[in-house]
Amino acid sequence: MIRLNIHEAKTHLSRYLEKLTKGEIIILCKRNIPIAEIRPISPERKHKRPIGLASGEFEVTPEFFEPLPEDILAAFNGGNT
């Protein structure tokens, strides 16, 4: 992790771009107080993610589709049913 003050970042940003592409994170500071974080963007996938990666790993039983108990519903509604 690299900490840079704004002036250093403005002056030498191109110097730090290569480090960003290698996965480094830059913490941007104003008068040595962190104000922002600059992270590399993950590369786009070359292939679409296949559907069904967890096929056969678990089974969704019919109980999954039944209504929730009243106490759990109340918790989701702030205690009011």
N, C-alpha and C positions, 0 to 999 in steps of 0.2 A: 504494500500500500504506500502510495506516494502522497505526501502532503505538500500542496503548493499554495502560496499566496496569489491573489489575483494578478498582481503585476508580473510575477514570474510566469504564470500561465499565459498571459497575453503576449509576453515577450518571446517565450520559447515553446509555444504549444506544439509546433510541428516536431520538436525534439521528443515530446512525450507520446505522440501518436503511435509510434512503433511499439512502445511498451504497452499501450492499450490493446493493440492487436494481439499481443502475447498473453493477455489476460490480466494485466495489472489494473488496479483500481486507483483512481486519483481522487483525493479529498481536496476540494477547493476551499480555501480559507480566506477570510477577510480579517486582516490584522490578527492572524494566527488563531482565529476562531472558525471552526468548520461550518460551512454554510451549504455545501453541495457535494454530491458524489458523482463522479464521472466513471461509468462502467463501459466495457466493450459490449457491443451488440452481438448476440450469438449468431453464428452463421446460419443462413437458411438451409433447410434440409434439401438434399439433392433428390431424395425419393420421398414420396408420401408415406406416412406411417401406416403400416398394414392394419387392417381391421381384424379384431379377434385375437389379439396377442394373449389374452388370458382365457381363451377358449378351453373349457374342461377343467379350469383351476378351481372353480367354485360353482355352486348351484343356488339359484334363486328359488326359494321354496314358496308355495302359495301363501304362507303366513306373512310374507313380506308385503303383500298387497292389502292386507287387512287393516282396518282403521287403528290408529294408535290409541292406547289407553287414555282415559280422561286426565289422569295426573300428568302425563307427558304433554298432552295437548294444552293443559293449563299452563305448564312451564313455558311453552312457546308463545302463549298469549299474555304473558306477564302475570300469570296467576288468575286471569279471568277466563272463564269458559263460555 
